[in-house]
Amino acid sequence: MKSERRKMKHVWMVEDAPSTAGRERSFWTKIGVAYENEDGSLSLHLAAVPVSGKMQIRDATPVLGADEARGAAR
């Protein structure tokens, strides 16, 4: 592997939830990471098996700390 960093993505399992008050809902659970290879393909490293059959692979974003999350909720 080259010394340069590969772009990391998060792998999410998406489960549909019963709609409430006419609103569609879903639950997202992080189940692994994916790394982008030089040829554009992805290498997946899963920590869980997706039981819903639906997955999303998204760019990794920084996680807010507890203080930042409280400030954002105001």
C-alpha positions in Angstrom: 0.0 0.0 0.0 1.3 3.5 -0.8 2.0 5.9 2.0 -0.7 8.3 0.9 -4.0 8.1 2.8 -7.0 6.5 1.0 -10.3 8.3 1.3 -12.4 6.7 4.1 -16.2 6.4 4.0 -18.7 5.2 6.6 -21.0 2.3 5.8 -24.5 2.6 7.3 -27.4 0.1 7.5 -30.7 1.8 6.9 -33.9 0.3 8.5 -37.3 1.6 7.6 -39.4 2.4 10.7 -43.2 2.6 10.9 -44.4 6.1 9.8 -45.8 8.3 12.5 -48.2 11.2 11.9 -47.7 10.7 8.1 -43.9 11.1 8.4 -41.6 8.4 6.9 -38.8 7.5 9.2 -35.7 5.3 9.1 -32.9 4.3 11.5 -29.3 4.5 10.5 -26.7 2.3 12.2 -23.0 2.5 11.4 -21.8 -1.0 10.5 -18.3 -0.4 9.1 -16.0 1.6 6.9 -15.0 1.6 3.2 -11.8 2.8 1.6 -11.6 4.1 -1.9 -9.0 2.3 -4.0 -6.8 3.8 -6.8 -9.1 2.4 -9.5 -12.2 4.0 -7.9 -13.5 0.7 -6.4 -14.2 0.3 -2.7 -12.8 -2.1 0.0 -15.4 -2.7 2.7 -14.6 -3.6 6.3 -17.8 -4.5 8.0 -18.3 -5.0 11.8 -21.9 -6.2 11.4 -24.1 -7.9 8.8 -26.8 -5.6 7.4 -30.1 -7.4 8.1 -32.3 -4.8 6.3 -30.6 -5.3 3.0 -30.2 -1.6 2.6 -26.8 0.1 3.0 -25.5 3.6 2.4 -21.8 4.5 1.9 -21.1 8.1 2.7 -18.0 10.3 3.1 -16.7 10.2 6.6 -17.6 13.4 8.5 -16.2 14.5 11.9 -18.3 13.6 14.9 -19.4 16.4 17.2 -18.2 16.3 20.7 -20.8 16.4 23.5 -20.3 20.2 24.1 -20.6 20.9 20.3 -23.7 18.7 20.1 -25.4 20.6 22.9 -24.6 23.9 21.3 -26.0 22.8 17.9 -29.2 21.7 19.5 -30.0 25.2 20.8 
